[in-house]
Amino acid sequence: MLIYQDYNLQSVNTLALPSIAKKMVCFDHQDQLGPLQRMMSAAPRRWVLGGGSNMVLADYVDALIIKMQNKGIRVVAETTTEVVVEAQAGENWHQFVQYCLNRGWFGLENLALIPGTVGAAPVQNIGAYGVELDQLVEQVQVWDVELAEWRRFSVTDCAFSYRDSFFKRNQVGRYLITAVQFRLKKLSAWQPVLRYPDLQNHPDLQGEVTAQAIFDAVVQVRQRKLPDPDVLANAGSFFKNPIVSVAHYQKLVAQYPELVAYPHGEQHYKLAAGWMIERAGWKGKQIGPVGMHKNQALVLVNYGGATAHDVAELVQKVRADIKALFEVELEQEPIPVC
């Protein structure tokens, strides 16, 4: 098991922030769990690292970083209409989506090209283009560091909500997600999800639609709108779409008739944070080495040399402007790690 002291995390976070971790260990296989448990028990603070795509790292992280690199995919159960497939936490998310699609297991295609790993996906309850992860999760396999035992979390146990979960809210570093099981559909039971305008209006998704066509369309849309973190450092969508009451939505739409929003249950609306940020004049705007992307105002990018302080300064300014214009508090999506 590889162990590093004072490890530079700049190359393993997609926002490319310089950050030194007090100690980092790479977890590749369950056989390493014994020595890893001893290390985790002795560490006052722990953070689990997947693809490093949904976090903002401090200059120095006084903690043990556990980098999940375990791999493997297997079928747990199968019927004529469904399959339950388990993927290890270190599997690349997009590659896992491709793997399932190629085998005729459908449901994940709307979540194509989301950066990160399988193990990190439940923490954030990732979602895109009308599909949320919690709709597909069967269970999550977890090593409980405090109790030194295996646990399996059902969807109910995970307490999923919009870009949130039990794992994100409770005792960070206690629960090591090692594998996730998904219940996916075979062709005879599959239904396409095309609720979002980007998919409804896509020229390749007119008439009879396949899961492969949805996958390809999502990839095209994301590549057109979102910068590749390997080319321009970013952490994907930086702010959550705020959820407001119907009364608040009606007040805003009276002032801004072009407001982009979607019903969220019967009592709320989900506002498009990207639209609000663009309306506030932040699309393409840069402060020092950081800014909001020119094609997608929801994405904060590092043009080179940025630190956690630079990110925090920009975030504060954007949030202040949105609060002043829309009376809405924007919430940061990437997890701050310090």
Residue pairs with C-beta under 8 A, 6 or more apart in sequence:
1 25
1 26
1 27
1 28
1 32
1 35
1 36
2 25
2 26
3 23
3 24
3 25
3 39
4 21
4 23
4 24
4 25
5 22
5 23
6 20
6 21
6 22
6 23
7 20
7 21
7 23
7 24
7 65
8 18
8 19
8 20
9 17
9 19
9 20
9 21
9 24
9 49
9 52
9 57
9 61
9 65
10 16
10 17
10 18
10 19
12 49
12 52
12 67
13 19
13 52
13 53
13 55
13 57
13 235
14 51
14 52
14 53
14 115
14 229
14 233
14 234
14 235
14 236
15 55
15 56
15 57
15 229
15 233
15 234
15 235
15 300
15 302
15 306
15 311
15 334
16 229
16 233
16 302
16 306
17 56
17 57
17 302
17 306
17 307
17 308
17 311
18 59
18 307
19 57
19 58
19 59
19 60
19 61
19 308
19 337
20 59
20 60
20 61
21 61
21 63
21 65
22 60
22 61
22 62
22 63
22 64
23 43
23 63
23 64
23 65
24 49
24 64
24 65
24 66
24 67
25 36
25 39
25 64
25 65
25 66
25 67
26 67
26 69
27 36
27 66
27 67
27 68
27 69
27 70
27 90
27 176
28 69
28 70
28 90
29 70
30 70
30 178
33 143
36 66
37 143
37 145
37 148
39 64
40 46
40 64
40 66
40 145
40 173
40 176
41 145
41 148
43 63
43 64
43 173
44 63
45 62
45 63
45 64
45 173
46 63
46 64
46 65
46 66
46 145
46 172
46 173
46 174
47 61
47 63
47 64
47 65
47 66
47 172
47 173
47 337
48 65
48 66
48 68
48 119
48 120
48 173
48 176
48 177
49 55
49 65
49 66
49 67
49 68
50 68
50 89
50 90
50 116
50 117
50 119
50 120
51 92
51 93
51 115
51 116
51 117
51 120
53 115
53 116
53 120
53 229
53 235
53 236
54 115
54 116
54 120
54 124
54 235
54 236
54 333
54 334
54 335
55 235
55 334
55 335
55 336
55 337
56 235
56 308
56 311
56 332
56 334
56 335
56 336
56 337
57 308
57 337
57 338
58 308
58 336
58 337
58 338
59 307
59 308
59 309
61 337
61 338
62 338
63 173
63 337
64 173
66 176
68 89
68 90
68 117
68 119
68 120
68 176
68 177
68 178
69 90
70 88
70 89
70 90
70 178
70 179
71 88
71 90
71 91
72 87
72 88
72 91
72 179
73 85
73 86
73 87
73 88
73 91
73 96
73 99
74 85
74 86
75 83
75 84
75 85
75 86
76 84
76 85
76 86
76 138
76 181
77 83
77 84
78 84
80 186
80 188
81 185
81 186
81 188
81 189
82 183
82 184
82 185
82 186
82 189
83 105
83 183
83 184
83 186
84 138
84 181
84 182
84 183
84 184
85 100
85 105
85 181
85 182
85 184
86 141
86 179
86 180
86 181
86 182
87 96
87 118
87 179
87 180
87 182
88 118
88 119
88 178
88 179
89 117
89 118
89 119
89 120
89 177
89 178
89 179
89 180
90 117
90 118
90 119
91 117
91 118
92 117
92 118
93 111
93 114
93 115
93 116
93 117
93 118
93 120
93 121
93 126
94 112
94 113
94 114
94 115
96 108
96 118
97 108
97 109
97 111
97 112
97 215
98 112
98 215
100 106
100 107
100 108
100 182
100 184
101 108
101 109
101 211
101 212
101 215
104 186
104 187
105 184
105 185
105 186
106 184
106 185
106 186
106 187
106 190
106 211
107 131
107 135
107 136
107 182
107 183
107 184
107 185
107 190
108 131
108 136
108 182
108 184
109 211
109 212
109 214
109 215
109 218
110 128
110 129
110 130
110 131
110 193
110 199
110 214
110 218
111 126
111 127
111 128
111 129
111 131
111 133
111 218
112 215
112 218
112 219
112 222
113 218
113 219
113 222
113 223
114 121
114 126
114 128
114 236
115 229
115 236
116 126
118 179
118 180
119 177
119 178
119 179
119 180
120 177
121 133
121 180
122 133
122 137
122 140
122 158
122 160
122 165
122 167
122 177
122 180
123 165
123 167
123 168
123 177
123 335
124 163
124 164
124 165
124 168
124 333
124 335
125 132
125 133
125 134
125 158
125 160
125 161
125 162
125 163
125 164
125 165
126 132
126 133
126 163
127 133
127 162
127 163
128 218
128 222
129 193
129 195
129 196
129 198
129 199
129 218
129 221
130 193
130 194
130 195
130 196
130 199
131 193
132 160
132 162
133 160
134 155
134 158
134 160
136 182
136 183
136 184
137 155
137 158
137 160
137 180
137 181
137 182
137 183
138 155
138 181
138 182
138 183
139 152
139 153
139 154
139 155
139 180
139 181
140 152
140 153
140 157
140 158
140 177
140 179
140 180
140 181
141 150
141 151
141 152
141 177
141 178
141 179
141 180
141 181
142 150
142 151
142 152
142 153
142 175
142 176
142 177
142 178
143 149
143 150
143 151
143 175
143 176
143 178
144 150
144 151
144 174
144 175
145 173
145 174
145 175
145 176
146 171
146 174
151 175
153 166
157 166
158 165
158 166
158 167
159 165
159 166
159 169
160 166
162 240
162 241
162 243
162 270
163 240
163 333
167 175
167 177
168 335
185 191
190 211
192 209
192 211
192 214
193 199
193 214
194 200
194 205
194 209
194 214
198 217
198 221
199 205
199 214
199 217
199 218
199 221
202 217
202 220
202 221
204 213
204 216
204 217
205 213
205 214
205 217
224 295
225 295
225 296
226 234
226 236
226 293
226 295
226 296
226 299
227 234
227 293
227 295
227 296
227 299
227 301
229 235
229 236
232 293
232 301
232 302
232 303
233 301
233 302
233 304
233 306
234 293
234 299
234 300
234 301
234 302
235 300
235 333
235 334
236 299
236 333
236 334
237 273
237 274
237 298
237 299
237 333
238 298
238 299
238 300
238 315
238 332
238 333
238 334
239 273
239 277
239 298
239 318
239 330
239 331
239 332
239 333
240 273
240 330
240 331
240 332
240 333
241 270
241 271
241 272
241 273
242 270
242 271
242 273
242 328
242 329
242 330
242 331
243 264
243 268
243 269
243 270
243 271
244 252
244 268
244 269
244 271
244 328
245 267
245 268
245 269
246 267
246 268
246 269
248 269
248 327
248 328
249 259
249 261
249 268
249 269
249 271
252 259
252 261
252 271
252 326
253 259
253 261
256 279
259 271
259 275
260 271
260 272
260 275
261 269
261 270
261 271
261 272
262 269
262 270
262 272
263 269
263 270
264 270
271 326
271 328
273 298
273 322
273 330
274 296
274 297
274 298
275 297
276 322
276 325
276 326
276 328
276 330
277 283
277 292
277 297
277 298
277 318
277 322
277 330
278 297
279 325
280 318
280 321
280 322
280 325
281 321
282 292
282 297
282 318
282 321
283 292
283 293
283 294
283 297
284 291
284 292
284 293
284 294
284 297
285 291
285 292
286 303
287 310
287 313
287 314
287 317
288 306
288 310
288 313
289 302
289 303
289 304
289 305
289 306
289 310
290 300
290 301
290 302
290 303
290 306
290 310
290 311
290 314
291 300
291 301
291 303
291 314
292 298
292 299
292 300
292 301
292 314
292 318
293 299
293 300
293 301
300 311
300 314
300 315
302 311
315 332
318 330
319 329
319 330
322 328
322 329
322 330
323 329
323 330
